[in-house]
Amino acid sequence: WTANAAQPAVDVMYMTLSAYNSMENQTDGSPYATAIGSLTRDGIVAASPNLPIGTRVRFPDQFGDKVFRVEDRMNTRYHNNIDIWMEDYKDAVKFGRRYAKIEIVSWGKGRGRD
């Protein structure tokens, strides 16, 4: 899903960003399945519970107007975090961890494919 670049943010937050891959040691279950049962792919993020499933977000300083969708969950020990799925392990390592501005494009309802 992509949004019109002119679509305004409905909220702004600051959270810690990191990246993950479809590797068994980075997941609680199947490395290719998200918490809602979809397949991992570009544009998917795992987030702490303060962002409901289905929420659409932008990271303007890292990815410009690209919109990402919350379809996965981070371990409950993490708070105020977003993990961006990346296909290549080296890209995820290079991305590292950073504190960043998050634009909420639309709030999810906390259910699957909303």
N, C-alpha and C positions, 0 to 999 in steps of 0.2 A: 504494500500500500504506500502510495506517495501522496504527499499533500501539496497543494499550491503554495509556493514560497511566500505568497502574500498572506497566508492564513496566520492570524495573530496568535500568540501564545495566550492561554487562559490563566496560566500561573507560571511562576519562576521559582526554582529551588536551587540550592547548591548541595551537591552530593559527591561522594567518592566514586570515581569510575575505575573500572578495571576491565579485563577482557578474559574470555574463556574459550575453550575449544571443545570439540566432541571427542574427548578422551575419557576413558573410564575413570582415571584417578581425579578427574575434575567434576564428576557428577555423582549423584546419589543413586541413579538408576541407569537406564539405557543412555549411552552418551549422545544418541541422535534424536532423542525425544525430549520435548519440553514438558513443563508441568501440566500443560493443557492437552498434551498428546500430539501436538504438531511436530513436524521435523525441524531440527535446527537449520537455520539458513541466514543469509545476509539480512539485516534489518531487525533481528530478534534480540531482545535483551532479557536478562534475568534481573529481578529487582527485589529489594527488601519489601516487606509487607506494606509499607506506607504508600506504595504505588500499586493500585489494583491491577489485576490482570486486564488486558485490553487497553490500558493507558498508552497513548501515543506521545512520544517525546522527541525532542531535538537536542543536540549538543552543538550549539552554533560555533563555539570556538574550536571544536575538533572536526566536525563533519558538515558545517554550514547548514543548509536547509533540509538535509536528509532527515526523514522521519523514521523512527524506530518504534517497535511495538513490544510491550511487556507481555511475554508469553511463557516466561519461566520464572522460577523463584530461586533466590539465594538461600543458603543455609540460614537458619533462624539466628545464628550467632552474629550475623551482620545486620547493621542498622544504617539506614541512610546511604545505601550503596546500590550501584547499578553495575552489572557485569555485561559487557557487550560481546555477543558471539562473533568470533572471527574464525574463518576457515583454516588459516595458516597459523601454526603454533608460534613461529618466529615473529609474525605480526603482533600477536597477543603479548609476547614478551617485550617487544619493542614499545608497545603502547604503555605497558606498566600500570601504575596507579597514579591517579591525579584527582585533585579536588576541582570540580568544574561546575559551571552554570548549566542547568537543565531547564529547558522550556517545555512546559506541558502543553501539548497541542490539543488533546482531549482526554478527559478522565475516563477510564474503563469502568465497567460495572462489576469486575471481579469474576466474570464467568467466561470460560472458553473463547469462542470466536465472536464476541460482541464487537 
